[in-house]
Amino acid sequence: MGRDKALLERDGRSQLAWIVALLDAHLDRVFVSTRADQRDDTERARFAQIVDRHDDLGPLAGILSAMEEYPSADWLVVACDLPNVSGETVRYLITNRSDEHPFTAFVSSHDGLPEPLCAIWRAGTGDIVRAFVDDGVICPRKILIRSDTHLIEQADPASLDNVNTPEDLAVSVLESAS
């Protein structure tokens, strides 16, 4: 993308602010995962944060840090680069979560694999995640593939499309406007 995706503008506010507001309508508490060097960023500082405790783990650093900070909490993890995620998507995930599986995730409409960055990571799964990290597995998707993950279908296949290029963003904005 060439720039911080959380700071992309959407409807007069950042994508980060937009996703926090979306989640805040469905959850008791919302945190923004940040690296230590992002903590004082003007936009991120507006929100409750959990600062990554781990380096070189990519998105898993935020997930694992949250689990360590609040080990008895279930975590609904949503990446900030999902401009099409909707309240319906979040409600559907929450409603269809499994209490019998450590993870609940949507099945990707693109490849049939779990979508780890719009998923529920249940309380008490920090040890599972830590064991994977200790074995060198730091890809959240691989963790869900190799675990007993409850998979659910997406009602709107485009809802979990992320943006990685300016072209992706333009297509996403055009599709959401129509």
PyMOL CGO cylinders between C-alpha atoms (Angstrom):
from pymol import cmd
from pymol.cgo import CYLINDER

trace = [
    CYLINDER, 0.00, 0.00, 0.00, 2.91, 2.29, 0.71, 0.3, 1, 1, 1, 1, 1, 1,
    CYLINDER, 2.91, 2.29, 0.71, 1.24, 3.84, 3.75, 0.3, 1, 1, 1, 1, 1, 1,
    CYLINDER, 1.24, 3.84, 3.75, -0.34, 2.88, 7.06, 0.3, 1, 1, 1, 1, 1, 1,
    CYLINDER, -0.34, 2.88, 7.06, -3.65, 1.15, 6.22, 0.3, 1, 1, 1, 1, 1, 1,
    CYLINDER, -3.65, 1.15, 6.22, -5.13, 2.03, 9.62, 0.3, 1, 1, 1, 1, 1, 1,
    CYLINDER, -5.13, 2.03, 9.62, -4.87, 5.72, 8.68, 0.3, 1, 1, 1, 1, 1, 1,
    CYLINDER, -4.87, 5.72, 8.68, -6.61, 5.46, 5.30, 0.3, 1, 1, 1, 1, 1, 1,
    CYLINDER, -6.61, 5.46, 5.30, -9.52, 7.88, 5.20, 0.3, 1, 1, 1, 1, 1, 1,
    CYLINDER, -9.52, 7.88, 5.20, -13.06, 6.56, 5.15, 0.3, 1, 1, 1, 1, 1, 1,
    CYLINDER, -13.06, 6.56, 5.15, -16.19, 8.69, 5.44, 0.3, 1, 1, 1, 1, 1, 1,
    CYLINDER, -16.19, 8.69, 5.44, -14.18, 11.54, 6.98, 0.3, 1, 1, 1, 1, 1, 1,
    CYLINDER, -14.18, 11.54, 6.98, -12.34, 9.44, 9.54, 0.3, 1, 1, 1, 1, 1, 1,
    CYLINDER, -12.34, 9.44, 9.54, -9.55, 6.90, 9.59, 0.3, 1, 1, 1, 1, 1, 1,
    CYLINDER, -9.55, 6.90, 9.59, -10.16, 3.26, 8.77, 0.3, 1, 1, 1, 1, 1, 1,
    CYLINDER, -10.16, 3.26, 8.77, -8.99, 2.53, 12.33, 0.3, 1, 1, 1, 1, 1, 1,
    CYLINDER, -8.99, 2.53, 12.33, -11.62, 4.87, 13.84, 0.3, 1, 1, 1, 1, 1, 1,
    CYLINDER, -11.62, 4.87, 13.84, -14.26, 3.39, 11.55, 0.3, 1, 1, 1, 1, 1, 1,
    CYLINDER, -14.26, 3.39, 11.55, -13.51, -0.23, 12.59, 0.3, 1, 1, 1, 1, 1, 1,
    CYLINDER, -13.51, -0.23, 12.59, -13.30, 0.69, 16.30, 0.3, 1, 1, 1, 1, 1, 1,
    CYLINDER, -13.30, 0.69, 16.30, -16.75, 2.33, 16.09, 0.3, 1, 1, 1, 1, 1, 1,
    CYLINDER, -16.75, 2.33, 16.09, -18.14, -0.71, 14.28, 0.3, 1, 1, 1, 1, 1, 1,
    CYLINDER, -18.14, -0.71, 14.28, -16.82, -3.11, 16.91, 0.3, 1, 1, 1, 1, 1, 1,
    CYLINDER, -16.82, -3.11, 16.91, -17.80, -0.83, 19.80, 0.3, 1, 1, 1, 1, 1, 1,
    CYLINDER, -17.80, -0.83, 19.80, -21.44, -1.25, 18.77, 0.3, 1, 1, 1, 1, 1, 1,
    CYLINDER, -21.44, -1.25, 18.77, -21.17, -5.03, 19.35, 0.3, 1, 1, 1, 1, 1, 1,
    CYLINDER, -21.17, -5.03, 19.35, -18.64, -5.51, 22.13, 0.3, 1, 1, 1, 1, 1, 1,
    CYLINDER, -18.64, -5.51, 22.13, -18.24, -4.47, 25.75, 0.3, 1, 1, 1, 1, 1, 1,
    CYLINDER, -18.24, -4.47, 25.75, -14.69, -3.24, 25.19, 0.3, 1, 1, 1, 1, 1, 1,
    CYLINDER, -14.69, -3.24, 25.19, -12.47, -2.62, 22.16, 0.3, 1, 1, 1, 1, 1, 1,
    CYLINDER, -12.47, -2.62, 22.16, -8.69, -2.39, 22.09, 0.3, 1, 1, 1, 1, 1, 1,
    CYLINDER, -8.69, -2.39, 22.09, -6.33, -1.36, 19.33, 0.3, 1, 1, 1, 1, 1, 1,
    CYLINDER, -6.33, -1.36, 19.33, -3.24, -3.49, 18.95, 0.3, 1, 1, 1, 1, 1, 1,
    CYLINDER, -3.24, -3.49, 18.95, -0.13, -1.37, 18.47, 0.3, 1, 1, 1, 1, 1, 1,
    CYLINDER, -0.13, -1.37, 18.47, 3.57, -1.82, 18.22, 0.3, 1, 1, 1, 1, 1, 1,
    CYLINDER, 3.57, -1.82, 18.22, 5.61, 0.12, 20.79, 0.3, 1, 1, 1, 1, 1, 1,
    CYLINDER, 5.61, 0.12, 20.79, 6.66, 2.64, 18.13, 0.3, 1, 1, 1, 1, 1, 1,
    CYLINDER, 6.66, 2.64, 18.13, 2.97, 3.33, 17.30, 0.3, 1, 1, 1, 1, 1, 1,
    CYLINDER, 2.97, 3.33, 17.30, 1.77, 3.86, 20.87, 0.3, 1, 1, 1, 1, 1, 1,
    CYLINDER, 1.77, 3.86, 20.87, 1.96, 7.66, 20.78, 0.3, 1, 1, 1, 1, 1, 1,
    CYLINDER, 1.96, 7.66, 20.78, 0.66, 8.02, 17.23, 0.3, 1, 1, 1, 1, 1, 1,
    CYLINDER, 0.66, 8.02, 17.23, -2.06, 10.69, 17.35, 0.3, 1, 1, 1, 1, 1, 1,
    CYLINDER, -2.06, 10.69, 17.35, -4.77, 8.48, 15.86, 0.3, 1, 1, 1, 1, 1, 1,
    CYLINDER, -4.77, 8.48, 15.86, -3.98, 5.31, 17.84, 0.3, 1, 1, 1, 1, 1, 1,
    CYLINDER, -3.98, 5.31, 17.84, -3.61, 7.23, 21.11, 0.3, 1, 1, 1, 1, 1, 1,
    CYLINDER, -3.61, 7.23, 21.11, -7.33, 8.09, 20.94, 0.3, 1, 1, 1, 1, 1, 1,
    CYLINDER, -7.33, 8.09, 20.94, -8.21, 4.47, 21.73, 0.3, 1, 1, 1, 1, 1, 1,
    CYLINDER, -8.21, 4.47, 21.73, -7.56, 1.90, 24.45, 0.3, 1, 1, 1, 1, 1, 1,
    CYLINDER, -7.56, 1.90, 24.45, -4.45, 0.02, 23.36, 0.3, 1, 1, 1, 1, 1, 1,
    CYLINDER, -4.45, 0.02, 23.36, -2.64, -3.21, 23.97, 0.3, 1, 1, 1, 1, 1, 1,
    CYLINDER, -2.64, -3.21, 23.97, 1.00, -2.74, 23.04, 0.3, 1, 1, 1, 1, 1, 1,
    CYLINDER, 1.00, -2.74, 23.04, 2.70, -5.73, 21.44, 0.3, 1, 1, 1, 1, 1, 1,
    CYLINDER, 2.70, -5.73, 21.44, 4.92, -7.63, 23.84, 0.3, 1, 1, 1, 1, 1, 1,
    CYLINDER, 4.92, -7.63, 23.84, 6.56, -9.60, 21.04, 0.3, 1, 1, 1, 1, 1, 1,
    CYLINDER, 6.56, -9.60, 21.04, 8.67, -8.64, 18.06, 0.3, 1, 1, 1, 1, 1, 1,
    CYLINDER, 8.67, -8.64, 18.06, 8.76, -10.29, 14.65, 0.3, 1, 1, 1, 1, 1, 1,
    CYLINDER, 8.76, -10.29, 14.65, 5.44, -12.12, 14.98, 0.3, 1, 1, 1, 1, 1, 1,
    CYLINDER, 5.44, -12.12, 14.98, 3.37, -9.95, 12.63, 0.3, 1, 1, 1, 1, 1, 1,
    CYLINDER, 3.37, -9.95, 12.63, -0.35, -9.91, 13.45, 0.3, 1, 1, 1, 1, 1, 1,
    CYLINDER, -0.35, -9.91, 13.45, 0.14, -12.75, 15.92, 0.3, 1, 1, 1, 1, 1, 1,
    CYLINDER, 0.14, -12.75, 15.92, 2.08, -10.36, 18.19, 0.3, 1, 1, 1, 1, 1, 1,
    CYLINDER, 2.08, -10.36, 18.19, -1.10, -8.41, 18.87, 0.3, 1, 1, 1, 1, 1, 1,
    CYLINDER, -1.10, -8.41, 18.87, -3.24, -11.50, 19.36, 0.3, 1, 1, 1, 1, 1, 1,
    CYLINDER, -3.24, -11.50, 19.36, -0.79, -13.14, 21.75, 0.3, 1, 1, 1, 1, 1, 1,
    CYLINDER, -0.79, -13.14, 21.75, -0.19, -9.89, 23.65, 0.3, 1, 1, 1, 1, 1, 1,
    CYLINDER, -0.19, -9.89, 23.65, -3.95, -9.45, 24.15, 0.3, 1, 1, 1, 1, 1, 1,
    CYLINDER, -3.95, -9.45, 24.15, -4.25, -13.03, 25.41, 0.3, 1, 1, 1, 1, 1, 1,
    CYLINDER, -4.25, -13.03, 25.41, -1.42, -12.43, 27.86, 0.3, 1, 1, 1, 1, 1, 1,
    CYLINDER, -1.42, -12.43, 27.86, -2.87, -9.11, 29.04, 0.3, 1, 1, 1, 1, 1, 1,
    CYLINDER, -2.87, -9.11, 29.04, -6.37, -10.54, 29.60, 0.3, 1, 1, 1, 1, 1, 1,
    CYLINDER, -6.37, -10.54, 29.60, -6.11, -14.35, 29.63, 0.3, 1, 1, 1, 1, 1, 1,
    CYLINDER, -6.11, -14.35, 29.63, -9.73, -14.89, 30.73, 0.3, 1, 1, 1, 1, 1, 1,
    CYLINDER, -9.73, -14.89, 30.73, -11.17, -12.84, 27.86, 0.3, 1, 1, 1, 1, 1, 1,
    CYLINDER, -11.17, -12.84, 27.86, -12.44, -14.12, 24.55, 0.3, 1, 1, 1, 1, 1, 1,
    CYLINDER, -12.44, -14.12, 24.55, -10.96, -12.09, 21.70, 0.3, 1, 1, 1, 1, 1, 1,
    CYLINDER, -10.96, -12.09, 21.70, -12.86, -11.07, 18.60, 0.3, 1, 1, 1, 1, 1, 1,
    CYLINDER, -12.86, -11.07, 18.60, -9.94, -10.19, 16.36, 0.3, 1, 1, 1, 1, 1, 1,
    CYLINDER, -9.94, -10.19, 16.36, -10.58, -7.92, 13.36, 0.3, 1, 1, 1, 1, 1, 1,
    CYLINDER, -10.58, -7.92, 13.36, -7.86, -6.52, 11.13, 0.3, 1, 1, 1, 1, 1, 1,
    CYLINDER, -7.86, -6.52, 11.13, -8.09, -2.82, 10.37, 0.3, 1, 1, 1, 1, 1, 1,
    CYLINDER, -8.09, -2.82, 10.37, -7.62, -3.37, 6.63, 0.3, 1, 1, 1, 1, 1, 1,
    CYLINDER, -7.62, -3.37, 6.63, -11.08, -4.87, 6.05, 0.3, 1, 1, 1, 1, 1, 1,
    CYLINDER, -11.08, -4.87, 6.05, -13.08, -1.96, 4.61, 0.3, 1, 1, 1, 1, 1, 1,
    CYLINDER, -13.08, -1.96, 4.61, -16.09, -4.13, 3.74, 0.3, 1, 1, 1, 1, 1, 1,
    CYLINDER, -16.09, -4.13, 3.74, -16.61, -5.75, 7.13, 0.3, 1, 1, 1, 1, 1, 1,
    CYLINDER, -16.61, -5.75, 7.13, -20.06, -4.87, 8.43, 0.3, 1, 1, 1, 1, 1, 1,
    CYLINDER, -20.06, -4.87, 8.43, -22.09, -4.98, 11.59, 0.3, 1, 1, 1, 1, 1, 1,
    CYLINDER, -22.09, -4.98, 11.59, -23.91, -7.97, 10.09, 0.3, 1, 1, 1, 1, 1, 1,
    CYLINDER, -23.91, -7.97, 10.09, -20.59, -9.78, 9.64, 0.3, 1, 1, 1, 1, 1, 1,
    CYLINDER, -20.59, -9.78, 9.64, -19.61, -9.13, 13.26, 0.3, 1, 1, 1, 1, 1, 1,
    CYLINDER, -19.61, -9.13, 13.26, -23.06, -10.15, 14.58, 0.3, 1, 1, 1, 1, 1, 1,
    CYLINDER, -23.06, -10.15, 14.58, -23.00, -13.34, 12.51, 0.3, 1, 1, 1, 1, 1, 1,
    CYLINDER, -23.00, -13.34, 12.51, -19.57, -14.28, 13.86, 0.3, 1, 1, 1, 1, 1, 1,
    CYLINDER, -19.57, -14.28, 13.86, -20.62, -13.66, 17.46, 0.3, 1, 1, 1, 1, 1, 1,
    CYLINDER, -20.62, -13.66, 17.46, -23.94, -15.48, 17.05, 0.3, 1, 1, 1, 1, 1, 1,
    CYLINDER, -23.94, -15.48, 17.05, -22.31, -18.52, 15.43, 0.3, 1, 1, 1, 1, 1, 1,
    CYLINDER, -22.31, -18.52, 15.43, -19.29, -18.80, 17.70, 0.3, 1, 1, 1, 1, 1, 1,
    CYLINDER, -19.29, -18.80, 17.70, -18.56, -22.17, 19.18, 0.3, 1, 1, 1, 1, 1, 1,
    CYLINDER, -18.56, -22.17, 19.18, -18.12, -22.76, 22.88, 0.3, 1, 1, 1, 1, 1, 1,
    CYLINDER, -18.12, -22.76, 22.88, -16.74, -26.22, 22.10, 0.3, 1, 1, 1, 1, 1, 1,
    CYLINDER, -16.74, -26.22, 22.10, -13.87, -25.12, 19.86, 0.3, 1, 1, 1, 1, 1, 1,
    CYLINDER, -13.87, -25.12, 19.86, -10.93, -22.88, 20.75, 0.3, 1, 1, 1, 1, 1, 1,
    CYLINDER, -10.93, -22.88, 20.75, -11.40, -20.76, 17.63, 0.3, 1, 1, 1, 1, 1, 1,
    CYLINDER, -11.40, -20.76, 17.63, -14.30, -19.67, 15.42, 0.3, 1, 1, 1, 1, 1, 1,
    CYLINDER, -14.30, -19.67, 15.42, -13.49, -18.31, 11.99, 0.3, 1, 1, 1, 1, 1, 1,
    CYLINDER, -13.49, -18.31, 11.99, -15.07, -17.61, 8.65, 0.3, 1, 1, 1, 1, 1, 1,
    CYLINDER, -15.07, -17.61, 8.65, -14.12, -19.78, 5.71, 0.3, 1, 1, 1, 1, 1, 1,
    CYLINDER, -14.12, -19.78, 5.71, -12.40, -17.65, 3.09, 0.3, 1, 1, 1, 1, 1, 1,
    CYLINDER, -12.40, -17.65, 3.09, -14.48, -17.24, -0.05, 0.3, 1, 1, 1, 1, 1, 1,
    CYLINDER, -14.48, -17.24, -0.05, -11.20, -17.12, -2.01, 0.3, 1, 1, 1, 1, 1, 1,
    CYLINDER, -11.20, -17.12, -2.01, -9.40, -20.26, -0.90, 0.3, 1, 1, 1, 1, 1, 1,
    CYLINDER, -9.40, -20.26, -0.90, -11.59, -22.15, 1.58, 0.3, 1, 1, 1, 1, 1, 1,
    CYLINDER, -11.59, -22.15, 1.58, -9.13, -21.60, 4.44, 0.3, 1, 1, 1, 1, 1, 1,
    CYLINDER, -9.13, -21.60, 4.44, -9.88, -19.98, 7.82, 0.3, 1, 1, 1, 1, 1, 1,
    CYLINDER, -9.88, -19.98, 7.82, -9.88, -16.19, 8.04, 0.3, 1, 1, 1, 1, 1, 1,
    CYLINDER, -9.88, -16.19, 8.04, -7.86, -15.58, 11.23, 0.3, 1, 1, 1, 1, 1, 1,
    CYLINDER, -7.86, -15.58, 11.23, -8.15, -11.79, 11.30, 0.3, 1, 1, 1, 1, 1, 1,
    CYLINDER, -8.15, -11.79, 11.30, -11.92, -11.73, 11.61, 0.3, 1, 1, 1, 1, 1, 1,
    CYLINDER, -11.92, -11.73, 11.61, -12.31, -14.55, 14.10, 0.3, 1, 1, 1, 1, 1, 1,
    CYLINDER, -12.31, -14.55, 14.10, -12.91, -15.37, 17.73, 0.3, 1, 1, 1, 1, 1, 1,
    CYLINDER, -12.91, -15.37, 17.73, -9.95, -16.63, 19.74, 0.3, 1, 1, 1, 1, 1, 1,
    CYLINDER, -9.95, -16.63, 19.74, -11.41, -18.00, 22.97, 0.3, 1, 1, 1, 1, 1, 1,
    CYLINDER, -11.41, -18.00, 22.97, -10.18, -17.43, 26.50, 0.3, 1, 1, 1, 1, 1, 1,
    CYLINDER, -10.18, -17.43, 26.50, -7.58, -19.96, 27.56, 0.3, 1, 1, 1, 1, 1, 1,
    CYLINDER, -7.58, -19.96, 27.56, -6.16, -20.48, 24.08, 0.3, 1, 1, 1, 1, 1, 1,
    CYLINDER, -6.16, -20.48, 24.08, -3.02, -18.49, 24.80, 0.3, 1, 1, 1, 1, 1, 1,
    CYLINDER, -3.02, -18.49, 24.80, -1.18, -21.72, 25.66, 0.3, 1, 1, 1, 1, 1, 1,
    CYLINDER, -1.18, -21.72, 25.66, -2.16, -23.20, 22.29, 0.3, 1, 1, 1, 1, 1, 1,
    CYLINDER, -2.16, -23.20, 22.29, -0.91, -20.10, 20.49, 0.3, 1, 1, 1, 1, 1, 1,
    CYLINDER, -0.91, -20.10, 20.49, 2.30, -19.99, 22.56, 0.3, 1, 1, 1, 1, 1, 1,
    CYLINDER, 2.30, -19.99, 22.56, 3.01, -23.67, 21.72, 0.3, 1, 1, 1, 1, 1, 1,
    CYLINDER, 3.01, -23.67, 21.72, 2.70, -22.90, 18.01, 0.3, 1, 1, 1, 1, 1, 1,
    CYLINDER, 2.70, -22.90, 18.01, 5.04, -19.90, 18.36, 0.3, 1, 1, 1, 1, 1, 1,
    CYLINDER, 5.04, -19.90, 18.36, 7.54, -22.07, 20.25, 0.3, 1, 1, 1, 1, 1, 1,
    CYLINDER, 7.54, -22.07, 20.25, 7.42, -24.49, 17.31, 0.3, 1, 1, 1, 1, 1, 1,
    CYLINDER, 7.42, -24.49, 17.31, 8.12, -21.65, 14.87, 0.3, 1, 1, 1, 1, 1, 1,
    CYLINDER, 8.12, -21.65, 14.87, 4.53, -21.27, 13.59, 0.3, 1, 1, 1, 1, 1, 1,
    CYLINDER, 4.53, -21.27, 13.59, 3.65, -17.57, 13.64, 0.3, 1, 1, 1, 1, 1, 1,
    CYLINDER, 3.65, -17.57, 13.64, 1.05, -17.45, 10.86, 0.3, 1, 1, 1, 1, 1, 1,
    CYLINDER, 1.05, -17.45, 10.86, -2.40, -17.02, 12.44, 0.3, 1, 1, 1, 1, 1, 1,
    CYLINDER, -2.40, -17.02, 12.44, -4.01, -18.86, 9.51, 0.3, 1, 1, 1, 1, 1, 1,
    CYLINDER, -4.01, -18.86, 9.51, -1.72, -21.87, 9.97, 0.3, 1, 1, 1, 1, 1, 1,
    CYLINDER, -1.72, -21.87, 9.97, -2.59, -21.96, 13.66, 0.3, 1, 1, 1, 1, 1, 1,
    CYLINDER, -2.59, -21.96, 13.66, -6.30, -22.11, 12.85, 0.3, 1, 1, 1, 1, 1, 1,
    CYLINDER, -6.30, -22.11, 12.85, -5.75, -24.70, 10.10, 0.3, 1, 1, 1, 1, 1, 1,
    CYLINDER, -5.75, -24.70, 10.10, -3.83, -26.94, 12.51, 0.3, 1, 1, 1, 1, 1, 1,
    CYLINDER, -3.83, -26.94, 12.51, -6.29, -26.49, 15.38, 0.3, 1, 1, 1, 1, 1, 1,
    CYLINDER, -6.29, -26.49, 15.38, -9.82, -27.57, 16.16, 0.3, 1, 1, 1, 1, 1, 1,
    CYLINDER, -9.82, -27.57, 16.16, -11.37, -24.49, 14.57, 0.3, 1, 1, 1, 1, 1, 1,
    CYLINDER, -11.37, -24.49, 14.57, -15.11, -24.04, 14.12, 0.3, 1, 1, 1, 1, 1, 1,
    CYLINDER, -15.11, -24.04, 14.12, -15.56, -22.75, 10.57, 0.3, 1, 1, 1, 1, 1, 1,
    CYLINDER, -15.56, -22.75, 10.57, -18.57, -20.78, 9.38, 0.3, 1, 1, 1, 1, 1, 1,
    CYLINDER, -18.57, -20.78, 9.38, -19.56, -19.57, 5.92, 0.3, 1, 1, 1, 1, 1, 1,
    CYLINDER, -19.56, -19.57, 5.92, -19.54, -15.89, 5.03, 0.3, 1, 1, 1, 1, 1, 1,
    CYLINDER, -19.54, -15.89, 5.03, -22.95, -14.46, 4.24, 0.3, 1, 1, 1, 1, 1, 1,
    CYLINDER, -22.95, -14.46, 4.24, -21.26, -11.72, 2.16, 0.3, 1, 1, 1, 1, 1, 1,
    CYLINDER, -21.26, -11.72, 2.16, -18.11, -13.09, 0.50, 0.3, 1, 1, 1, 1, 1, 1,
    CYLINDER, -18.11, -13.09, 0.50, -16.70, -9.59, -0.09, 0.3, 1, 1, 1, 1, 1, 1,
    CYLINDER, -16.70, -9.59, -0.09, -17.02, -8.58, 3.57, 0.3, 1, 1, 1, 1, 1, 1,
    CYLINDER, -17.02, -8.58, 3.57, -13.57, -9.89, 4.45, 0.3, 1, 1, 1, 1, 1, 1,
    CYLINDER, -13.57, -9.89, 4.45, -11.65, -8.66, 1.41, 0.3, 1, 1, 1, 1, 1, 1,
    CYLINDER, -11.65, -8.66, 1.41, -8.67, -6.68, 2.60, 0.3, 1, 1, 1, 1, 1, 1,
    CYLINDER, -8.67, -6.68, 2.60, -6.84, -3.85, 0.89, 0.3, 1, 1, 1, 1, 1, 1,
    CYLINDER, -6.84, -3.85, 0.89, -3.16, -4.16, 0.10, 0.3, 1, 1, 1, 1, 1, 1,
    CYLINDER, -3.16, -4.16, 0.10, -2.78, -1.76, -2.82, 0.3, 1, 1, 1, 1, 1, 1,
    CYLINDER, -2.78, -1.76, -2.82, -4.25, 1.60, -3.84, 0.3, 1, 1, 1, 1, 1, 1,
    CYLINDER, -4.25, 1.60, -3.84, -6.12, -0.30, -6.57, 0.3, 1, 1, 1, 1, 1, 1,
    CYLINDER, -6.12, -0.30, -6.57, -7.72, -2.61, -3.96, 0.3, 1, 1, 1, 1, 1, 1,
    CYLINDER, -7.72, -2.61, -3.96, -8.81, 0.44, -2.01, 0.3, 1, 1, 1, 1, 1, 1,
    CYLINDER, -8.81, 0.44, -2.01, -10.33, 2.11, -5.07, 0.3, 1, 1, 1, 1, 1, 1,
    CYLINDER, -10.33, 2.11, -5.07, -12.27, -1.05, -5.98, 0.3, 1, 1, 1, 1, 1, 1,
    CYLINDER, -12.27, -1.05, -5.98, -13.44, -1.46, -2.36, 0.3, 1, 1, 1, 1, 1, 1,
    CYLINDER, -13.44, -1.46, -2.36, -14.60, 2.15, -2.13, 0.3, 1, 1, 1, 1, 1, 1,
    CYLINDER, -14.60, 2.15, -2.13, -16.37, 1.92, -5.49, 0.3, 1, 1, 1, 1, 1, 1,
    CYLINDER, -16.37, 1.92, -5.49, -18.12, -1.33, -4.56, 0.3, 1, 1, 1, 1, 1, 1,
    CYLINDER, -18.12, -1.33, -4.56, -19.25, -0.05, -1.15, 0.3, 1, 1, 1, 1, 1, 1,
    CYLINDER, -19.25, -0.05, -1.15, -20.62, 3.13, -2.75, 0.3, 1, 1, 1, 1, 1, 1,
    CYLINDER, -20.62, 3.13, -2.75, -22.77, 1.21, -5.23, 0.3, 1, 1, 1, 1, 1, 1,
]
cmd.load_cgo(trace, "trace")
